[in-house]
Amino acid sequence: MKTKERYVFLECTECRERNYTTHKRLKAAYKLEKKKFCNMCRKHTSHREKKL
Ligand SMILES: [Zn+2]
């Protein structure tokens, strides 16, 4: 059986730059939020998922 996954952007919450793509399971209820380095802000910021 195949695991259904979809791709999402991780968007910087400060400058709205979409710096990363990742994937998660289709039925996952949670929202992804990760501390990532933002090239525009030049620091670590929270990145939130956005649909591709
Ligand atoms: Zn940023």
mmCIF file of the protein (N, C-alpha, C, O) and its ligand, coordinates in Angstrom:
data_MODEL
# 
_entry.id   MODEL 
# 
loop_
_entity.id 
_entity.type 
_entity.pdbx_number_of_molecules 
1 polymer     1 
2 non-polymer 1 
# 
_entity_poly.entity_id                      1 
_entity_poly.type                           'polypeptide(L)' 
_entity_poly.nstd_linkage                   no 
_entity_poly.nstd_monomer                   no 
_entity_poly.pdbx_seq_one_letter_code       MKTKERYVFLECTECRERNYTTHKRLKAAYKLEKKKFCNMCRKHTSHREKKL 
_entity_poly.pdbx_seq_one_letter_code_can   MKTKERYVFLECTECRERNYTTHKRLKAAYKLEKKKFCNMCRKHTSHREKKL 
_entity_poly.pdbx_strand_id                 A 
# 
loop_
_entity_poly_seq.entity_id 
_entity_poly_seq.num 
_entity_poly_seq.mon_id 
_entity_poly_seq.hetero 
1 1  MET n 
1 2  LYS n 
1 3  THR n 
1 4  LYS n 
1 5  GLU n 
1 6  ARG n 
1 7  TYR n 
1 8  VAL n 
1 9  PHE n 
1 10 LEU n 
1 11 GLU n 
1 12 CYS n 
1 13 THR n 
1 14 GLU n 
1 15 CYS n 
1 16 ARG n 
1 17 GLU n 
1 18 ARG n 
1 19 ASN n 
1 20 TYR n 
1 21 THR n 
1 22 THR n 
1 23 HIS n 
1 24 LYS n 
1 25 ARG n 
1 26 LEU n 
1 27 LYS n 
1 28 ALA n 
1 29 ALA n 
1 30 TYR n 
1 31 LYS n 
1 32 LEU n 
1 33 GLU n 
1 34 LYS n 
1 35 LYS n 
1 36 LYS n 
1 37 PHE n 
1 38 CYS n 
1 39 ASN n 
1 40 MET n 
1 41 CYS n 
1 42 ARG n 
1 43 LYS n 
1 44 HIS n 
1 45 THR n 
1 46 SER n 
1 47 HIS n 
1 48 ARG n 
1 49 GLU n 
1 50 LYS n 
1 51 LYS n 
1 52 LEU n 
# 
loop_
_struct_asym.id 
_struct_asym.entity_id 
A 1 
B 2 
# 
loop_
_chem_comp.id 
_chem_comp.type 
_chem_comp.mon_nstd_flag 
ALA 'L-peptide linking' y 
ARG 'L-peptide linking' y 
ASN 'L-peptide linking' y 
CYS 'L-peptide linking' y 
GLU 'L-peptide linking' y 
HIS 'L-peptide linking' y 
LEU 'L-peptide linking' y 
LYS 'L-peptide linking' y 
MET 'L-peptide linking' y 
PHE 'L-peptide linking' y 
SER 'L-peptide linking' y 
THR 'L-peptide linking' y 
TYR 'L-peptide linking' y 
VAL 'L-peptide linking' y 
ZN  non-polymer         . 
# 
_pdbx_entity_nonpoly.entity_id   2 
_pdbx_entity_nonpoly.name        ? 
_pdbx_entity_nonpoly.comp_id     ZN 
# 
_pdbx_nonpoly_scheme.asym_id         B 
_pdbx_nonpoly_scheme.entity_id       2 
_pdbx_nonpoly_scheme.mon_id          ZN 
_pdbx_nonpoly_scheme.ndb_seq_num     1 
_pdbx_nonpoly_scheme.pdb_seq_num     101 
_pdbx_nonpoly_scheme.auth_seq_num    101 
_pdbx_nonpoly_scheme.pdb_mon_id      ZN 
_pdbx_nonpoly_scheme.auth_mon_id     ZN 
_pdbx_nonpoly_scheme.pdb_strand_id   A 
_pdbx_nonpoly_scheme.pdb_ins_code    . 
# 
loop_
_atom_site.group_PDB 
_atom_site.id 
_atom_site.type_symbol 
_atom_site.label_atom_id 
_atom_site.label_alt_id 
_atom_site.label_comp_id 
_atom_site.label_asym_id 
_atom_site.label_entity_id 
_atom_site.label_seq_id 
_atom_site.pdbx_PDB_ins_code 
_atom_site.Cartn_x 
_atom_site.Cartn_y 
_atom_site.Cartn_z 
_atom_site.occupancy 
_atom_site.B_iso_or_equiv 
_atom_site.pdbx_formal_charge 
_atom_site.auth_seq_id 
_atom_site.auth_comp_id 
_atom_site.auth_asym_id 
_atom_site.auth_atom_id 
_atom_site.pdbx_PDB_model_num 
ATOM   1   N  N  . MET A 1 1  ? 0.849  -1.207 0.000  1.00 0.00 ? 1   MET A N  1 
ATOM   2   C  CA . MET A 1 1  ? 0.000  0.000  0.000  1.00 0.00 ? 1   MET A CA 1 
ATOM   3   C  C  . MET A 1 1  ? 0.879  1.250  0.000  1.00 0.00 ? 1   MET A C  1 
ATOM   4   O  O  . MET A 1 1  ? 1.862  1.343  0.735  1.00 0.00 ? 1   MET A O  1 
ATOM   5   N  N  . LYS A 1 2  ? 0.503  2.184  -0.829 1.00 0.00 ? 2   LYS A N  1 
ATOM   6   C  CA . LYS A 1 2  ? 1.284  3.411  -0.934 1.00 0.00 ? 2   LYS A CA 1 
ATOM   7   C  C  . LYS A 1 2  ? 0.860  4.415  0.139  1.00 0.00 ? 2   LYS A C  1 
ATOM   8   O  O  . LYS A 1 2  ? -0.328 4.570  0.423  1.00 0.00 ? 2   LYS A O  1 
ATOM   9   N  N  . THR A 1 3  ? 1.822  5.078  0.715  1.00 0.00 ? 3   THR A N  1 
ATOM   10  C  CA . THR A 1 3  ? 1.508  6.155  1.658  1.00 0.00 ? 3   THR A CA 1 
ATOM   11  C  C  . THR A 1 3  ? 1.288  7.424  0.857  1.00 0.00 ? 3   THR A C  1 
ATOM   12  O  O  . THR A 1 3  ? 2.149  7.848  0.086  1.00 0.00 ? 3   THR A O  1 
ATOM   13  N  N  . LYS A 1 4  ? 0.147  8.012  1.047  1.00 0.00 ? 4   LYS A N  1 
ATOM   14  C  CA . LYS A 1 4  ? -0.133 9.247  0.300  1.00 0.00 ? 4   LYS A CA 1 
ATOM   15  C  C  . LYS A 1 4  ? 0.522  10.423 1.008  1.00 0.00 ? 4   LYS A C  1 
ATOM   16  O  O  . LYS A 1 4  ? 0.326  10.652 2.201  1.00 0.00 ? 4   LYS A O  1 
ATOM   17  N  N  . GLU A 1 5  ? 1.287  11.144 0.247  1.00 0.00 ? 5   GLU A N  1 
ATOM   18  C  CA . GLU A 1 5  ? 1.947  12.320 0.795  1.00 0.00 ? 5   GLU A CA 1 
ATOM   19  C  C  . GLU A 1 5  ? 1.736  13.481 -0.149 1.00 0.00 ? 5   GLU A C  1 
ATOM   20  O  O  . GLU A 1 5  ? 1.545  13.302 -1.352 1.00 0.00 ? 5   GLU A O  1 
ATOM   21  N  N  . ARG A 1 6  ? 1.772  14.654 0.407  1.00 0.00 ? 6   ARG A N  1 
ATOM   22  C  CA . ARG A 1 6  ? 1.721  15.821 -0.470 1.00 0.00 ? 6   ARG A CA 1 
ATOM   23  C  C  . ARG A 1 6  ? 2.822  16.792 -0.081 1.00 0.00 ? 6   ARG A C  1 
ATOM   24  O  O  . ARG A 1 6  ? 3.292  16.824 1.056  1.00 0.00 ? 6   ARG A O  1 
ATOM   25  N  N  . TYR A 1 7  ? 3.208  17.574 -1.060 1.00 0.00 ? 7   TYR A N  1 
ATOM   26  C  CA . TYR A 1 7  ? 4.282  18.529 -0.828 1.00 0.00 ? 7   TYR A CA 1 
ATOM   27  C  C  . TYR A 1 7  ? 3.715  19.858 -0.368 1.00 0.00 ? 7   TYR A C  1 
ATOM   28  O  O  . TYR A 1 7  ? 2.671  20.304 -0.843 1.00 0.00 ? 7   TYR A O  1 
ATOM   29  N  N  . VAL A 1 8  ? 4.408  20.475 0.551  1.00 0.00 ? 8   VAL A N  1 
ATOM   30  C  CA . VAL A 1 8  ? 4.006  21.792 1.055  1.00 0.00 ? 8   VAL A CA 1 
ATOM   31  C  C  . VAL A 1 8  ? 5.232  22.703 1.088  1.00 0.00 ? 8   VAL A C  1 
ATOM   32  O  O  . VAL A 1 8  ? 6.369  22.239 1.175  1.00 0.00 ? 8   VAL A O  1 
ATOM   33  N  N  . PHE A 1 9  ? 4.977  23.993 1.017  1.00 0.00 ? 9   PHE A N  1 
ATOM   34  C  CA . PHE A 1 9  ? 6.031  24.978 1.242  1.00 0.00 ? 9   PHE A CA 1 
ATOM   35  C  C  . PHE A 1 9  ? 6.183  25.226 2.722  1.00 0.00 ? 9   PHE A C  1 
ATOM   36  O  O  . PHE A 1 9  ? 5.227  25.101 3.487  1.00 0.00 ? 9   PHE A O  1 
ATOM   37  N  N  . LEU A 1 10 ? 7.374  25.574 3.119  1.00 0.00 ? 10  LEU A N  1 
ATOM   38  C  CA . LEU A 1 10 ? 7.563  26.169 4.439  1.00 0.00 ? 10  LEU A CA 1 
ATOM   39  C  C  . LEU A 1 10 ? 7.866  27.641 4.222  1.00 0.00 ? 10  LEU A C  1 
ATOM   40  O  O  . LEU A 1 10 ? 8.887  28.004 3.638  1.00 0.00 ? 10  LEU A O  1 
ATOM   41  N  N  . GLU A 1 11 ? 6.965  28.476 4.702  1.00 0.00 ? 11  GLU A N  1 
ATOM   42  C  CA . GLU A 1 11 ? 7.040  29.909 4.444  1.00 0.00 ? 11  GLU A CA 1 
ATOM   43  C  C  . GLU A 1 11 ? 7.487  30.645 5.700  1.00 0.00 ? 11  GLU A C  1 
ATOM   44  O  O  . GLU A 1 11 ? 6.979  30.391 6.792  1.00 0.00 ? 11  GLU A O  1 
ATOM   45  N  N  . CYS A 1 12 ? 8.430  31.545 5.540  1.00 0.00 ? 12  CYS A N  1 
ATOM   46  C  CA . CYS A 1 12 ? 8.901  32.360 6.654  1.00 0.00 ? 12  CYS A CA 1 
ATOM   47  C  C  . CYS A 1 12 ? 7.750  33.226 7.170  1.00 0.00 ? 12  CYS A C  1 
ATOM   48  O  O  . CYS A 1 12 ? 7.063  33.879 6.385  1.00 0.00 ? 12  CYS A O  1 
ATOM   49  N  N  . THR A 1 13 ? 7.543  33.234 8.476  1.00 0.00 ? 13  THR A N  1 
ATOM   50  C  CA . THR A 1 13 ? 6.425  34.006 9.026  1.00 0.00 ? 13  THR A CA 1 
ATOM   51  C  C  . THR A 1 13 ? 6.743  35.499 9.090  1.00 0.00 ? 13  THR A C  1 
ATOM   52  O  O  . THR A 1 13 ? 5.847  36.306 9.340  1.00 0.00 ? 13  THR A O  1 
ATOM   53  N  N  . GLU A 1 14 ? 7.988  35.874 8.872  1.00 0.00 ? 14  GLU A N  1 
ATOM   54  C  CA . GLU A 1 14 ? 8.364  37.293 8.950  1.00 0.00 ? 14  GLU A CA 1 
ATOM   55  C  C  . GLU A 1 14 ? 8.384  37.979 7.586  1.00 0.00 ? 14  GLU A C  1 
ATOM   56  O  O  . GLU A 1 14 ? 7.815  39.060 7.429  1.00 0.00 ? 14  GLU A O  1 
ATOM   57  N  N  . CYS A 1 15 ? 9.029  37.365 6.606  1.00 0.00 ? 15  CYS A N  1 
ATOM   58  C  CA . CYS A 1 15 ? 9.124  38.017 5.294  1.00 0.00 ? 15  CYS A CA 1 
ATOM   59  C  C  . CYS A 1 15 ? 8.297  37.307 4.229  1.00 0.00 ? 15  CYS A C  1 
ATOM   60  O  O  . CYS A 1 15 ? 8.224  37.765 3.089  1.00 0.00 ? 15  CYS A O  1 
ATOM   61  N  N  . ARG A 1 16 ? 7.672  36.188 4.598  1.00 0.00 ? 16  ARG A N  1 
ATOM   62  C  CA . ARG A 1 16 ? 6.793  35.444 3.696  1.00 0.00 ? 16  ARG A CA 1 
ATOM   63  C  C  . ARG A 1 16 ? 7.525  34.787 2.536  1.00 0.00 ? 16  ARG A C  1 
ATOM   64  O  O  . ARG A 1 16 ? 6.905  34.358 1.563  1.00 0.00 ? 16  ARG A O  1 
ATOM   65  N  N  . GLU A 1 17 ? 8.818  34.712 2.640  1.00 0.00 ? 17  GLU A N  1 
ATOM   66  C  CA . GLU A 1 17 ? 9.589  34.022 1.620  1.00 0.00 ? 17  GLU A CA 1 
ATOM   67  C  C  . GLU A 1 17 ? 9.403  32.525 1.785  1.00 0.00 ? 17  GLU A C  1 
ATOM   68  O  O  . GLU A 1 17 ? 9.445  32.002 2.898  1.00 0.00 ? 17  GLU A O  1 
ATOM   69  N  N  . ARG A 1 18 ? 9.196  31.838 0.662  1.00 0.00 ? 18  ARG A N  1 
ATOM   70  C  CA . ARG A 1 18 ? 9.042  30.383 0.723  1.00 0.00 ? 18  ARG A CA 1 
ATOM   71  C  C  . ARG A 1 18 ? 10.395 29.728 0.535  1.00 0.00 ? 18  ARG A C  1 
ATOM   72  O  O  . ARG A 1 18 ? 10.872 29.571 -0.588 1.00 0.00 ? 18  ARG A O  1 
ATOM   73  N  N  . ASN A 1 19 ? 11.002 29.353 1.631  1.00 0.00 ? 19  ASN A N  1 
ATOM   74  C  CA . ASN A 1 19 ? 12.385 28.918 1.595  1.00 0.00 ? 19  ASN A CA 1 
ATOM   75  C  C  . ASN A 1 19 ? 12.554 27.418 1.414  1.00 0.00 ? 19  ASN A C  1 
ATOM   76  O  O  . ASN A 1 19 ? 13.566 26.964 0.880  1.00 0.00 ? 19  ASN A O  1 
ATOM   77  N  N  . TYR A 1 20 ? 11.591 26.668 1.846  1.00 0.00 ? 20  TYR A N  1 
ATOM   78  C  CA . TYR A 1 20 ? 11.765 25.214 1.846  1.00 0.00 ? 20  TYR A CA 1 
ATOM   79  C  C  . TYR A 1 20 ? 10.518 24.523 1.334  1.00 0.00 ? 20  TYR A C  1 
ATOM   80  O  O  . TYR A 1 20 ? 9.406  25.041 1.431  1.00 0.00 ? 20  TYR A O  1 
ATOM   81  N  N  . THR A 1 21 ? 10.733 23.350 0.792  1.00 0.00 ? 21  THR A N  1 
ATOM   82  C  CA . THR A 1 21 ? 9.605  22.471 0.531  1.00 0.00 ? 21  THR A CA 1 
ATOM   83  C  C  . THR A 1 21 ? 9.808  21.219 1.354  1.00 0.00 ? 21  THR A C  1 
ATOM   84  O  O  . THR A 1 21 ? 10.935 20.791 1.603  1.00 0.00 ? 21  THR A O  1 
ATOM   85  N  N  . THR A 1 22 ? 8.722  20.655 1.763  1.00 0.00 ? 22  THR A N  1 
ATOM   86  C  CA . THR A 1 22 ? 8.780  19.404 2.494  1.00 0.00 ? 22  THR A CA 1 
ATOM   87  C  C  . THR A 1 22 ? 7.535  18.619 2.130  1.00 0.00 ? 22  THR A C  1 
ATOM   88  O  O  . THR A 1 22 ? 6.712  19.086 1.343  1.00 0.00 ? 22  THR A O  1 
ATOM   89  N  N  . HIS A 1 23 ? 7.396  17.471 2.676  1.00 0.00 ? 23  HIS A N  1 
ATOM   90  C  CA . HIS A 1 23 ? 6.166  16.715 2.423  1.00 0.00 ? 23  HIS A CA 1 
ATOM   91  C  C  . HIS A 1 23 ? 5.658  16.139 3.722  1.00 0.00 ? 23  HIS A C  1 
ATOM   92  O  O  . HIS A 1 23 ? 6.408  15.910 4.670  1.00 0.00 ? 23  HIS A O  1 
ATOM   93  N  N  . LYS A 1 24 ? 4.358  15.913 3.733  1.00 0.00 ? 24  LYS A N  1 
ATOM   94  C  CA . LYS A 1 24 ? 3.763  15.285 4.904  1.00 0.00 ? 24  LYS A CA 1 
ATOM   95  C  C  . LYS A 1 24 ? 2.623  14.403 4.479  1.00 0.00 ? 24  LYS A C  1 
ATOM   96  O  O  . LYS A 1 24 ? 2.122  14.505 3.360  1.00 0.00 ? 24  LYS A O  1 
ATOM   97  N  N  . ARG A 1 25 ? 2.219  13.543 5.373  1.00 0.00 ? 25  ARG A N  1 
ATOM   98  C  CA . ARG A 1 25 ? 1.126  12.628 5.065  1.00 0.00 ? 25  ARG A CA 1 
ATOM   99  C  C  . ARG A 1 25 ? -0.166 13.393 4.829  1.00 0.00 ? 25  ARG A C  1 
ATOM   100 O  O  . ARG A 1 25 ? -0.442 14.405 5.474  1.00 0.00 ? 25  ARG A O  1 
ATOM   101 N  N  . LEU A 1 26 ? -0.939 12.888 3.899  1.00 0.00 ? 26  LEU A N  1 
ATOM   102 C  CA . LEU A 1 26 ? -2.150 13.573 3.456  1.00 0.00 ? 26  LEU A CA 1 
ATOM   103 C  C  . LEU A 1 26 ? -3.139 13.790 4.593  1.00 0.00 ? 26  LEU A C  1 
ATOM   104 O  O  . LEU A 1 26 ? -3.796 14.828 4.658  1.00 0.00 ? 26  LEU A O  1 
ATOM   105 N  N  . LYS A 1 27 ? -3.244 12.821 5.482  1.00 0.00 ? 27  LYS A N  1 
ATOM   106 C  CA . LYS A 1 27 ? -4.274 12.902 6.523  1.00 0.00 ? 27  LYS A CA 1 
ATOM   107 C  C  . LYS A 1 27 ? -3.761 13.501 7.826  1.00 0.00 ? 27  LYS A C  1 
ATOM   108 O  O  . LYS A 1 27 ? -4.476 13.522 8.828  1.00 0.00 ? 27  LYS A O  1 
ATOM   109 N  N  . ALA A 1 28 ? -2.539 13.982 7.816  1.00 0.00 ? 28  ALA A N  1 
ATOM   110 C  CA . ALA A 1 28 ? -1.981 14.568 9.031  1.00 0.00 ? 28  ALA A CA 1 
ATOM   111 C  C  . ALA A 1 28 ? -2.799 15.792 9.433  1.00 0.00 ? 28  ALA A C  1 
ATOM   112 O  O  . ALA A 1 28 ? -3.034 16.682 8.615  1.00 0.00 ? 28  ALA A O  1 
ATOM   113 N  N  . ALA A 1 29 ? -3.223 15.834 10.666 1.00 0.00 ? 29  ALA A N  1 
ATOM   114 C  CA . ALA A 1 29 ? -4.108 16.909 11.123 1.00 0.00 ? 29  ALA A CA 1 
ATOM   115 C  C  . ALA A 1 29 ? -3.332 18.140 11.564 1.00 0.00 ? 29  ALA A C  1 
ATOM   116 O  O  . ALA A 1 29 ? -3.849 19.257 11.544 1.00 0.00 ? 29  ALA A O  1 
ATOM   117 N  N  . TYR A 1 30 ? -2.112 17.926 11.953 1.00 0.00 ? 30  TYR A N  1 
ATOM   118 C  CA . TYR A 1 30 ? -1.318 19.017 12.507 1.00 0.00 ? 30  TYR A CA 1 
ATOM   119 C  C  . TYR A 1 30 ? -0.817 19.971 11.422 1.00 0.00 ? 30  TYR A C  1 
ATOM   120 O  O  . TYR A 1 30 ? -0.715 19.603 10.252 1.00 0.00 ? 30  TYR A O  1 
ATOM   121 N  N  . LYS A 1 31 ? -0.511 21.182 11.825 1.00 0.00 ? 31  LYS A N  1 
ATOM   122 C  CA . LYS A 1 31 ? 0.152  22.150 10.952 1.00 0.00 ? 31  LYS A CA 1 
ATOM   123 C  C  . LYS A 1 31 ? 1.643  22.123 11.238 1.00 0.00 ? 31  LYS A C  1 
ATOM   124 O  O  . LYS A 1 31 ? 2.081  22.130 12.389 1.00 0.00 ? 31  LYS A O  1 
ATOM   125 N  N  . LEU A 1 32 ? 2.393  22.092 10.176 1.00 0.00 ? 32  LEU A N  1 
ATOM   126 C  CA . LEU A 1 32 ? 3.833  22.094 10.357 1.00 0.00 ? 32  LEU A CA 1 
ATOM   127 C  C  . LEU A 1 32 ? 4.323  23.491 10.690 1.00 0.00 ? 32  LEU A C  1 
ATOM   128 O  O  . LEU A 1 32 ? 3.923  24.472 10.063 1.00 0.00 ? 32  LEU A O  1 
ATOM   129 N  N  . GLU A 1 33 ? 5.185  23.565 11.674 1.00 0.00 ? 33  GLU A N  1 
ATOM   130 C  CA . GLU A 1 33 ? 5.859  24.825 11.949 1.00 0.00 ? 33  GLU A CA 1 
ATOM   131 C  C  . GLU A 1 33 ? 7.258  24.504 12.447 1.00 0.00 ? 33  GLU A C  1 
ATOM   132 O  O  . GLU A 1 33 ? 7.435  23.775 13.423 1.00 0.00 ? 33  GLU A O  1 
ATOM   133 N  N  . LYS A 1 34 ? 8.239  25.057 11.764 1.00 0.00 ? 34  LYS A N  1 
ATOM   134 C  CA . LYS A 1 34 ? 9.614  24.697 12.084 1.00 0.00 ? 34  LYS A CA 1 
ATOM   135 C  C  . LYS A 1 34 ? 10.503 25.922 12.121 1.00 0.00 ? 34  LYS A C  1 
ATOM   136 O  O  . LYS A 1 34 ? 10.296 26.892 11.392 1.00 0.00 ? 34  LYS A O  1 
ATOM   137 N  N  . LYS A 1 35 ? 11.476 25.853 12.969 1.00 0.00 ? 35  LYS A N  1 
ATOM   138 C  CA . LYS A 1 35 ? 12.521 26.876 12.988 1.00 0.00 ? 35  LYS A CA 1 
ATOM   139 C  C  . LYS A 1 35 ? 13.520 26.555 11.886 1.00 0.00 ? 35  LYS A C  1 
ATOM   140 O  O  . LYS A 1 35 ? 14.173 25.511 11.898 1.00 0.00 ? 35  LYS A O  1 
ATOM   141 N  N  . LYS A 1 36 ? 13.622 27.473 10.940 1.00 0.00 ? 36  LYS A N  1 
ATOM   142 C  CA . LYS A 1 36 ? 14.546 27.277 9.828  1.00 0.00 ? 36  LYS A CA 1 
ATOM   143 C  C  . LYS A 1 36 ? 15.310 28.565 9.566  1.00 0.00 ? 36  LYS A C  1 
ATOM   144 O  O  . LYS A 1 36 ? 14.897 29.653 9.967  1.00 0.00 ? 36  LYS A O  1 
ATOM   145 N  N  . PHE A 1 37 ? 16.423 28.409 8.888  1.00 0.00 ? 37  PHE A N  1 
ATOM   146 C  CA . PHE A 1 37 ? 17.175 29.599 8.518  1.00 0.00 ? 37  PHE A CA 1 
ATOM   147 C  C  . PHE A 1 37 ? 16.535 30.252 7.299  1.00 0.00 ? 37  PHE A C  1 
ATOM   148 O  O  . PHE A 1 37 ? 16.286 29.592 6.290  1.00 0.00 ? 37  PHE A O  1 
ATOM   149 N  N  . CYS A 1 38 ? 16.273 31.539 7.398  1.00 0.00 ? 38  CYS A N  1 
ATOM   150 C  CA . CYS A 1 38 ? 15.706 32.279 6.281  1.00 0.00 ? 38  CYS A CA 1 
ATOM   151 C  C  . CYS A 1 38 ? 16.800 33.093 5.602  1.00 0.00 ? 38  CYS A C  1 
ATOM   152 O  O  . CYS A 1 38 ? 17.520 33.850 6.253  1.00 0.00 ? 38  CYS A O  1 
ATOM   153 N  N  . ASN A 1 39 ? 16.916 32.931 4.294  1.00 0.00 ? 39  ASN A N  1 
ATOM   154 C  CA . ASN A 1 39 ? 17.944 33.653 3.542  1.00 0.00 ? 39  ASN A CA 1 
ATOM   155 C  C  . ASN A 1 39 ? 17.656 35.147 3.438  1.00 0.00 ? 39  ASN A C  1 
ATOM   156 O  O  . ASN A 1 39 ? 18.575 35.961 3.339  1.00 0.00 ? 39  ASN A O  1 
ATOM   157 N  N  . MET A 1 40 ? 16.379 35.497 3.461  1.00 0.00 ? 40  MET A N  1 
ATOM   158 C  CA . MET A 1 40 ? 16.002 36.907 3.354  1.00 0.00 ? 40  MET A CA 1 
ATOM   159 C  C  . MET A 1 40 ? 16.219 37.635 4.678  1.00 0.00 ? 40  MET A C  1 
ATOM   160 O  O  . MET A 1 40 ? 16.761 38.740 4.706  1.00 0.00 ? 40  MET A O  1 
ATOM   161 N  N  . CYS A 1 41 ? 15.794 37.012 5.768  1.00 0.00 ? 41  CYS A N  1 
ATOM   162 C  CA . CYS A 1 41 ? 15.968 37.613 7.098  1.00 0.00 ? 41  CYS A CA 1 
ATOM   163 C  C  . CYS A 1 41 ? 17.390 37.412 7.630  1.00 0.00 ? 41  CYS A C  1 
ATOM   164 O  O  . CYS A 1 41 ? 17.822 38.112 8.545  1.00 0.00 ? 41  CYS A O  1 
ATOM   165 N  N  . ARG A 1 42 ? 18.089 36.475 7.063  1.00 0.00 ? 42  ARG A N  1 
ATOM   166 C  CA . ARG A 1 42 ? 19.434 36.130 7.493  1.00 0.00 ? 42  ARG A CA 1 
ATOM   167 C  C  . ARG A 1 42 ? 19.489 35.718 8.968  1.00 0.00 ? 42  ARG A C  1 
ATOM   168 O  O  . ARG A 1 42 ? 20.432 36.040 9.690  1.00 0.00 ? 42  ARG A O  1 
ATOM   169 N  N  . LYS A 1 43 ? 18.476 35.015 9.375  1.00 0.00 ? 43  LYS A N  1 
ATOM   170 C  CA . LYS A 1 43 ? 18.431 34.456 10.734 1.00 0.00 ? 43  LYS A CA 1 
ATOM   171 C  C  . LYS A 1 43 ? 17.429 33.316 10.771 1.00 0.00 ? 43  LYS A C  1 
ATOM   172 O  O  . LYS A 1 43 ? 16.716 33.063 9.800  1.00 0.00 ? 43  LYS A O  1 
ATOM   173 N  N  . HIS A 1 44 ? 17.385 32.634 11.906 1.00 0.00 ? 44  HIS A N  1 
ATOM   174 C  CA . HIS A 1 44 ? 16.397 31.579 12.075 1.00 0.00 ? 44  HIS A CA 1 
ATOM   175 C  C  . HIS A 1 44 ? 15.048 32.187 12.441 1.00 0.00 ? 44  HIS A C  1 
ATOM   176 O  O  . HIS A 1 44 ? 14.941 33.013 13.347 1.00 0.00 ? 44  HIS A O  1 
ATOM   177 N  N  . THR A 1 45 ? 14.047 31.766 11.728 1.00 0.00 ? 45  THR A N  1 
ATOM   178 C  CA . THR A 1 45 ? 12.687 32.238 11.992 1.00 0.00 ? 45  THR A CA 1 
ATOM   179 C  C  . THR A 1 45 ? 11.746 31.037 11.957 1.00 0.00 ? 45  THR A C  1 
ATOM   180 O  O  . THR A 1 45 ? 12.138 29.945 11.547 1.00 0.00 ? 45  THR A O  1 
ATOM   181 N  N  . SER A 1 46 ? 10.522 31.243 12.382 1.00 0.00 ? 46  SER A N  1 
ATOM   182 C  CA . SER A 1 46 ? 9.512  30.194 12.256 1.00 0.00 ? 46  SER A CA 1 
ATOM   183 C  C  . SER A 1 46 ? 9.053  30.102 10.812 1.00 0.00 ? 46  SER A C  1 
ATOM   184 O  O  . SER A 1 46 ? 8.825  31.115 10.151 1.00 0.00 ? 46  SER A O  1 
ATOM   185 N  N  . HIS A 1 47 ? 8.925  28.896 10.343 1.00 0.00 ? 47  HIS A N  1 
ATOM   186 C  CA . HIS A 1 47 ? 8.398  28.673 9.001  1.00 0.00 ? 47  HIS A CA 1 
ATOM   187 C  C  . HIS A 1 47 ? 7.135  27.844 9.111  1.00 0.00 ? 47  HIS A C  1 
ATOM   188 O  O  . HIS A 1 47 ? 7.110  26.808 9.777  1.00 0.00 ? 47  HIS A O  1 
ATOM   189 N  N  . ARG A 1 48 ? 6.103  28.303 8.461  1.00 0.00 ? 48  ARG A N  1 
ATOM   190 C  CA . ARG A 1 48 ? 4.826  27.622 8.523  1.00 0.00 ? 48  ARG A CA 1 
ATOM   191 C  C  . ARG A 1 48 ? 4.497  27.013 7.174  1.00 0.00 ? 48  ARG A C  1 
ATOM   192 O  O  . ARG A 1 48 ? 4.893  27.527 6.128  1.00 0.00 ? 48  ARG A O  1 
ATOM   193 N  N  . GLU A 1 49 ? 3.776  25.924 7.215  1.00 0.00 ? 49  GLU A N  1 
ATOM   194 C  CA . GLU A 1 49 ? 3.443  25.257 5.956  1.00 0.00 ? 49  GLU A CA 1 
ATOM   195 C  C  . GLU A 1 49 ? 2.424  26.042 5.148  1.00 0.00 ? 49  GLU A C  1 
ATOM   196 O  O  . GLU A 1 49 ? 1.506  26.663 5.683  1.00 0.00 ? 49  GLU A O  1 
ATOM   197 N  N  . LYS A 1 50 ? 2.622  25.988 3.848  1.00 0.00 ? 50  LYS A N  1 
ATOM   198 C  CA . LYS A 1 50 ? 1.661  26.538 2.893  1.00 0.00 ? 50  LYS A CA 1 
ATOM   199 C  C  . LYS A 1 50 ? 1.497  25.510 1.810  1.00 0.00 ? 50  LYS A C  1 
ATOM   200 O  O  . LYS A 1 50 ? 2.437  24.793 1.464  1.00 0.00 ? 50  LYS A O  1 
ATOM   201 N  N  . LYS A 1 51 ? 0.298  25.441 1.276  1.00 0.00 ? 51  LYS A N  1 
ATOM   202 C  CA . LYS A 1 51 ? 0.073  24.475 0.199  1.00 0.00 ? 51  LYS A CA 1 
ATOM   203 C  C  . LYS A 1 51 ? 0.852  24.848 -1.041 1.00 0.00 ? 51  LYS A C  1 
ATOM   204 O  O  . LYS A 1 51 ? 1.055  26.022 -1.353 1.00 0.00 ? 51  LYS A O  1 
ATOM   205 N  N  . LEU A 1 52 ? 1.272  23.832 -1.725 1.00 0.00 ? 52  LEU A N  1 
ATOM   206 C  CA . LEU A 1 52 ? 2.071  24.017 -2.931 1.00 0.00 ? 52  LEU A CA 1 
ATOM   207 C  C  . LEU A 1 52 ? 1.212  24.590 -4.055 1.00 0.00 ? 52  LEU A C  1 
ATOM   208 O  O  . LEU A 1 52 ? 1.710  24.817 -5.157 1.00 0.00 ? 52  LEU A O  1 
HETATM 209 ZN ZN . ZN  B 2 .  ? 12.300 35.557 6.321  1.00 0.00 2 101 ZN  A ZN 1 
# 
